[in-house]
Each structure stands twice: as C-alpha cells, then as structure tokens.
C-alpha cells in the first residue's frame, strides 16, 4: 500500500502522535516503543482527562519504572487502561518490541541508536497506515509528533524518516488519491507535562513485562504491582490476550508488533554502514 509523506508545514494539524520507549538502555533483553495517536481536536480533552486521574491519585506523573509497589502508580495505570477502553474508537495505540539478542542484532559494531531509529520508522509507518480509513476522499493528513524528552530518537532523525525513499508511490490508488501525510511539527516534551506520553510509557513497559511473564513470578511488591496491571489490561474489554510470544490484540485500534528478522538479510545497522530506511 503506497503512502506519500512530505515534510512541509501546513497551518492546521489534524492528528497527533505521543511516543515513549522502554528497555532501550540498560540490561533488558528487549526494547520497545509505543505510539499513541489521536485526532488533534481531542488532544486537549484527553490530556485533561488523564491529568484528572493523576490529580485524584495525588501524583504528578505515571512512570512504568516507578511501578514497584506504590499503590498510587498501580491505581493510575488501571485508570489509564479504563480510559483507553472508554475511548478506544478514537485512539490508535501501536507498540513494537524487539529482541536485542536475536540474529538481527548479533552483528559486530552495531549502531544501537540507528537501530532504534529504524524501529521508530517502522512503527511510525504503521501508525500512519492505521488512520487511512479516516481520510476517504481527503488528500492530506497533517501530523504533530511529540516525543519524550529522554527519547533515544533525535528529532532531526524523525524528520529524515519522513523523507525516506521507501515512501514513493502513485498519486492515485484506484479512484482515490493516495493520502499524503504531512509531518508539520516535531516536539520534545517532558513526560511530566504530558500524560499522553505517560500512557505510551505504560504500553511500552507492559509489552516487555508480558514478554518475560511467567506464572511463577516472585512475590515481590514490584512484581505483584505489575501483575495487577497486566491482569487489568487482559480484562478490560480490549480484546488483548497473553500468548506464548507475549501480548496479542484482536483489536484494530490497538496492536502489539513482535518484530522478528525478515530474513538472513535483515541485520541491525553498524556504525560504519549506510542505512536506507525501508518499511518492513
């Protein structure tokens, strides 16, 4: 399916993406990125609803890595998931996970930052495509992108992936023009000031936790708190299941993508390589 992305600056954004990541640095075997996307006109309302959840729990910020037995963090996570269930028709939540020890990543001189950028690229494409059904008869979709200030993704690199050569195609697709996606504004924000980024953080953390989940987990406060949130995710009418390979969603609005090498040719970039962004 062809998509054309142009890096221009139209006046009025029509959609927004809020993104965060987990496991990129440190000793985690897995890395993940989650993107929450909504119509731009709902941004203020949804930020307000999530901010109210935080205030009612006397907390300024939800963070997955603080989900260590603190009851307020657990309650916030559960209420965030209730928020998603109520609004799932207006949200798209796409989350990608990859194994840093698989064959793709067993290369000498791996460029970890560039590899993360490729994952952002692939997931961003999935997000754009997920809104195609909303642009029937409309040519353009204008996007604002908000990344956590601590993201591994450099803003300049975000702009580059929207000019990638992999997105050249016909202007027409049957009787309809191929939608053109304009990336019109790129912003780094502190997650403290943006609950929608905190929501992305929740899903980025959950997908890694579920990947490693075992029914005989230890009984630490941290693990009990995370099991509590995982069970909430599985029970709140989102069509999400825990399968052998991690999380699976039978839901067109929420997806978990377990990225696997596409073949022997699919290798992570190295520090001396030239990377061509190509949608997998």
N, C-alpha and C positions, 0 to 999 in steps of 0.2 A: 504494500500500500504506500503510495507516494505522498510525501509531505514536503512542503517548501517552507523553509524557515529563513526569515530575513531580519537582520539585526538593525532595525530602524527605530524611530521614536515617535509613534503616534501619540496623540494627546490623551486619549482615554483608555486606560487598561480595562479589559473585560474579564480577566482571570488572574488568579494569584496562586503561587506555589510557596509553601513553607517547608523547609527541609532541615533535617538533622541526621546525625550519623552515630554509630556505636561500634566499639571494638576495633577501630581503625589503628589506634596506637596501643601499646601495651602488649600483654601476653595472651590476649584472646585468640583462639584459633580462627574465629570468624569475624568478618567485617560486615557491616550493614549500613544502609542508607534508607531513610523513609521520606517520602514527599506527600504532604497534604495539600490538595488543590481544591479551590472553590471559585465560584463566580465572585468577581471583585466586589460587587454590590453587597455581598454577605459578610465581607471581612470585618467591618466594624461591629456588626451584631454578634458574630461568633466570638470575636475577641472579648466582647463584653460578657457573654455567657460563660466563657471559660475563666475569665478574671473573677467573676462572681463565685465560681466554685473554689478558687484559690482563697478568696477573702473569707468565705464561710468556714474554711478549714484553717484560718489564721496562718496562712503560708503564702509567701510571695512567688514561689517557683516550684514546679514539679521537675525533678530530675531522676531518671532511671537509676543512676548510680547512688542516689540517696535513698533508694527503696530498700532499706536494710532493717526494717522492723519498726520504723517510725509510723505510727498509726495514721497520722495526717497524710503522709505520702501515699499510703495504701488507699485511703479513702478518696483522695484526689484522683488516683489512677482509675479507680472504679467509676467515679462520677464522670471522668473524661470518656470512658467507654460507653456509659449511658448516653452521653452527649452524641457520640458517634452513631449509636443505634437510632437515636431520635432523628438524626439529620443525614443518614447515610445516602439518601437520594440526592442530596446537594453537595456531597463530599466525594472526592476520589482519594483514596489512600493507597499508595503503591510503595512496596517495601522490597528491597533486594538484599540478599545475603550471599556471601561467597566464602569459600573455604580457602584460607591462606596457605594451607598445606597440600592442596590438590596439585595435579600435574601441571596446571596452567601457571602456578606460582613457583614451581621448582626450577627456576632459571637463575643463572649466575648474574649478579649485578642488577637485580630487579629494582625498578624505579617505583617505589611504593606510592608516591604522590601521584605520578602519572597514571598508575593503575586505578587509584581511587577516582581520578578524573574520568577515566573510561567508564567506570561504574555509574558515576553521576550522569554521564552522557546517555548510556543505555536506559537508565531509569527515567531520565527526563523525556526521552522519546516515547516511552510507554505512557507517561502522564499526558503528553500532547495528544497521542492517539486516543486515549480514553475519553476525551471530550469531543471527538469528531462527530458523534451523533447529535451534538447540540448545535452544530453550525450548518444545518441543512439550508442550502440557499444563501449562506453567508460566506463571504470570501475570506475575511480576516479574523484572527483571534489575537488579541493583544494581551501580553503577559507581564506581570510583575513577579520577580523571583526574590524570595527572602531566605537567606542562608544564616544559620547560626554563626555568630561572630568567631567562634572557635573552630569552624569547619576546616577540613583539610583541603577544600576546594577553593582555589584562588579565583576571585571574581573575573579577572581577565580570562582565565581558562573557561569559565562558564560562557563568556561571550564567544570564545573560539568554538566551543562545541555546537553553538547555534549557527555557525557558518560552515559546518562540516560538509565535506563533499558528498557524504552519504545521503544528503537530502536534496538531491536534484531530481526532478521528475516532471511529468507532463503537467501543464497548467489545467488540463481538463481530464476528468475521470468520468467517462460516460457522458451524461448530460450535465453533470455538475462540475464546477471548478474545484480543483484540489484546494482545500483550505490552506491559507498562508498564515503561518504563525509568526507574529512579531514579538520579539523579546524587547520590551520597551524600557524596563528599569531593573537594575540589579542592586540589591541592598543587603549588607551585612547587618544583622541586629543581635543584640544580646538576648538570649533566650529568656532572661529575667523579665524583659519588657514585652515578650511576645508569646502568649500562651499557645498559639497555633504551632510555633516551633517546639514548644514543650510537648504538644500532642504527637508531633513527628518523633520526638525523642522517645516517647513511650512505645511506639510501634517498632522503632529501631532496636530498642532494648528487648522487647518481647520476642522478636523473631530469633534473636541469638539465644535467649534463655530457653525457648521451646526447642531449638535445635539440639541443645545439650540436655534437655529434660529427661530425668529418669524417675520412675515411680518410687524408687528407694532413696530419693534425695535425703540429705541430712536434715536434721530438725532445728537448724539454727534460725534465729529470728529473721535473718536476711532471706533465707530460703523459704520460710513459711510465708513471708510477705509477698514474695514473687510468685509462689504457687497460688496464693489467694487471688492475685491479679490475673494470672494465666487462666484460672478456672472461671473468673468473671468474663474474660474475653470469649471463652468457649461457650458460655451460657447466655450471652446477651443478644440473641436473635440476629447474629451477623453471618450465620452460615459458615462459621470457622470451625475447623476440626484440627486435632493434633494427630498427625500420622507419623509413620516411622521416620520420614525425612524432615519432619518439622511441622510448621503450620501450613494449612491448606484452606483456602477460602472459596466457597461456592457462591460468589457474590460479585457482580460486575462492577461494584463500586470500590471494593477492597481486594487487593491482590498481594500475595506473597510470592516472590520470584526467587527460587533457589538456583542461582546462576551456576552452571556447570560448563566445563570446557566444551566448545563446539566441535572439537576435533583435535588431532595432533598439531594442527597449525595454530591453534588458539593458545598463545603464550602471553603472559604478562609482559609489558614493555620493560626494557632495560634502560639504564642511564645513557647508553650510547646509541639507542635506537631512535628512529624517526617514526612517530606514531601517526597513522591515519585513522581518524575517527570513522568507524563504520558500524552501523546499527546491527546488533546481533539478533 
